[in-house]
Amino acid sequence: GDLDKVVNLLLSLSGRLARVESALGSLGPHAPAEDKVALREKQRLLVAQLEDAKELKEHMGRREEAVGAMVARYLPAEHLQDYQHFVKMKSALIAEQRELEEKIKLGQEQLRCLRESL
């Protein structure tokens, strides 16, 4: 459960940071200074939050290793490999699920815009 939360947090913060950086890049030279300042402040906060989330993930990695060592004492080799594979794949599947959800949301938004333009 914690792994789900941390991976989702990292993905969410990365996505939000990308959107803020995109918005900063799309601001023209005549954009109001307040907009630039607000976006830069948001960017600074997101970068700090992302760093905190990365530290949290590292902590989870250390905890995962400790749990893995404990589990290794009680599981036969075959089950231990299954457990290790499960833990490794869970992060990848969470990231893939999040990416697919984002693509679905983007597709729905594009569809809505197309309908409105007709």
C-alpha positions as a Markdown table, in Angstrom:
| # | Residue | x | y | z |
|---|---|---|---|---|
| 1 | Gly | 0.0 | 0.0 | 0.0 |
| 2 | Asp | 2.8 | 2.4 | 0.8 |
| 3 | Leu | 4.5 | 1.6 | -2.4 |
| 4 | Asp | 1.3 | 2.5 | -4.3 |
| 5 | Lys | 1.1 | 5.8 | -2.5 |
| 6 | Val | 4.7 | 6.8 | -3.0 |
| 7 | Val | 4.8 | 5.9 | -6.7 |
| 8 | Asn | 1.6 | 7.8 | -7.3 |
| 9 | Leu | 2.9 | 10.8 | -5.4 |
| 10 | Leu | 6.1 | 10.8 | -7.5 |
| 11 | Leu | 4.1 | 10.5 | -10.7 |
| 12 | Ser | 1.7 | 13.1 | -9.7 |
| 13 | Leu | 4.4 | 15.6 | -8.7 |
| 14 | Ser | 6.4 | 14.9 | -11.9 |
| 15 | Gly | 3.3 | 15.5 | -14.0 |
| 16 | Arg | 2.4 | 18.7 | -12.2 |
| 17 | Leu | 6.0 | 20.0 | -12.5 |
| 18 | Ala | 6.0 | 19.2 | -16.2 |
| 19 | Arg | 2.8 | 21.1 | -16.7 |
| 20 | Val | 4.1 | 24.1 | -14.8 |
| 21 | Glu | 7.4 | 24.1 | -16.8 |
| 22 | Ser | 5.3 | 23.9 | -20.0 |
| 23 | Ala | 3.2 | 26.8 | -18.9 |
| 24 | Leu | 6.4 | 28.8 | -18.1 |
| 25 | Gly | 7.8 | 27.9 | -21.5 |
| 26 | Ser | 4.7 | 29.0 | -23.3 |
| 27 | Leu | 4.5 | 32.4 | -21.6 |
| 28 | Gly | 5.4 | 35.1 | -24.1 |
| 29 | Pro | 7.7 | 38.0 | -23.5 |
| 30 | His | 4.7 | 40.2 | -22.8 |
| 31 | Ala | 3.1 | 38.0 | -20.2 |
| 32 | Pro | 2.4 | 39.7 | -16.9 |
| 33 | Ala | 5.3 | 39.5 | -14.4 |
| 34 | Glu | 2.9 | 38.2 | -11.7 |
| 35 | Asp | 2.1 | 35.2 | -13.8 |
| 36 | Lys | 5.8 | 34.4 | -14.2 |
| 37 | Val | 6.5 | 34.9 | -10.5 |
| 38 | Ala | 3.6 | 32.7 | -9.6 |
| 39 | Leu | 4.6 | 29.9 | -11.9 |
| 40 | Arg | 8.2 | 30.1 | -10.8 |
| 41 | Glu | 7.1 | 29.9 | -7.2 |
| 42 | Lys | 4.9 | 26.9 | -8.0 |
| 43 | Gln | 7.8 | 25.3 | -9.8 |
| 44 | Arg | 10.1 | 25.8 | -6.8 |
| 45 | Leu | 7.6 | 24.2 | -4.5 |
| 46 | Leu | 7.0 | 21.3 | -6.7 |
| 47 | Val | 10.8 | 20.7 | -7.1 |
| 48 | Ala | 11.1 | 20.7 | -3.3 |
| 49 | Gln | 8.2 | 18.3 | -2.9 |
| 50 | Leu | 9.6 | 16.0 | -5.6 |
| 51 | Glu | 12.9 | 15.9 | -3.8 |
| 52 | Asp | 11.1 | 15.0 | -0.5 |
| 53 | Ala | 9.1 | 12.3 | -2.3 |
| 54 | Lys | 12.3 | 10.8 | -3.8 |
| 55 | Glu | 13.8 | 10.7 | -0.2 |
| 56 | Leu | 10.6 | 8.9 | 0.9 |
| 57 | Lys | 11.0 | 6.4 | -2.0 |
| 58 | Glu | 14.7 | 5.8 | -0.9 |
| 59 | His | 13.5 | 5.2 | 2.6 |
| 60 | Met | 10.9 | 2.7 | 1.3 |
| 61 | Gly | 13.6 | 1.0 | -0.7 |
| 62 | Arg | 15.7 | 0.5 | 2.5 |
| 63 | Arg | 12.6 | -0.8 | 4.3 |
| 64 | Glu | 11.8 | -3.1 | 1.4 |
| 65 | Glu | 15.3 | -4.6 | 1.7 |
| 66 | Ala | 14.9 | -5.2 | 5.4 |
| 67 | Val | 11.5 | -6.8 | 4.9 |
| 68 | Gly | 12.9 | -8.8 | 2.0 |
| 69 | Ala | 15.8 | -10.1 | 4.2 |
| 70 | Met | 13.3 | -11.1 | 6.9 |
| 71 | Val | 11.0 | -12.8 | 4.3 |
| 72 | Ala | 14.0 | -14.6 | 2.9 |
| 73 | Arg | 14.5 | -16.4 | 6.2 |
| 74 | Tyr | 11.0 | -17.9 | 6.1 |
| 75 | Leu | 10.2 | -18.6 | 2.4 |
| 76 | Pro | 11.6 | -21.3 | 0.3 |
| 77 | Ala | 13.7 | -20.1 | -2.7 |
| 78 | Glu | 10.9 | -20.6 | -5.2 |
| 79 | His | 8.4 | -18.5 | -3.2 |
| 80 | Leu | 11.1 | -15.9 | -2.4 |
| 81 | Gln | 11.7 | -15.4 | -6.2 |
| 82 | Asp | 7.9 | -15.0 | -6.7 |
| 83 | Tyr | 7.8 | -12.4 | -3.9 |
| 84 | Gln | 10.7 | -10.4 | -5.3 |
| 85 | His | 9.2 | -10.4 | -8.8 |
| 86 | Phe | 5.9 | -9.3 | -7.3 |
| 87 | Val | 7.5 | -6.3 | -5.5 |
| 88 | Lys | 9.5 | -5.3 | -8.6 |
| 89 | Met | 6.6 | -5.5 | -11.0 |
| 90 | Lys | 4.2 | -3.7 | -8.7 |
| 91 | Ser | 6.0 | -0.4 | -9.1 |
| 92 | Ala | 6.2 | -0.8 | -12.8 |
| 93 | Leu | 2.5 | -1.7 | -13.1 |
| 94 | Ile | 1.5 | 1.3 | -10.9 |
| 95 | Ala | 3.5 | 3.6 | -13.2 |
| 96 | Glu | 2.0 | 2.0 | -16.3 |
| 97 | Gln | -1.5 | 2.3 | -14.9 |
| 98 | Arg | -1.0 | 5.9 | -14.1 |
| 99 | Glu | 0.3 | 6.6 | -17.6 |
| 100 | Leu | -2.7 | 4.9 | -19.2 |
| 101 | Glu | -5.1 | 6.9 | -17.0 |
| 102 | Glu | -3.4 | 10.1 | -18.1 |
| 103 | Lys | -3.7 | 9.0 | -21.8 |
| 104 | Ile | -7.4 | 8.2 | -21.3 |
| 105 | Lys | -7.9 | 11.6 | -19.6 |
| 106 | Leu | -6.1 | 13.4 | -22.5 |
| 107 | Gly | -8.1 | 11.4 | -25.1 |
| 108 | Gln | -11.3 | 12.3 | -23.4 |
| 109 | Glu | -10.3 | 16.0 | -23.2 |
| 110 | Gln | -9.4 | 16.0 | -26.9 |
| 111 | Leu | -12.7 | 14.3 | -27.8 |
| 112 | Arg | -14.6 | 16.9 | -25.8 |
| 113 | Cys | -12.7 | 19.7 | -27.6 |
| 114 | Leu | -13.4 | 18.1 | -31.0 |
| 115 | Arg | -17.1 | 17.9 | -30.2 |
| 116 | Glu | -17.2 | 21.5 | -29.0 |
| 117 | Ser | -15.5 | 22.6 | -32.2 |
| 118 | Leu | -18.1 | 20.9 | -34.4 |
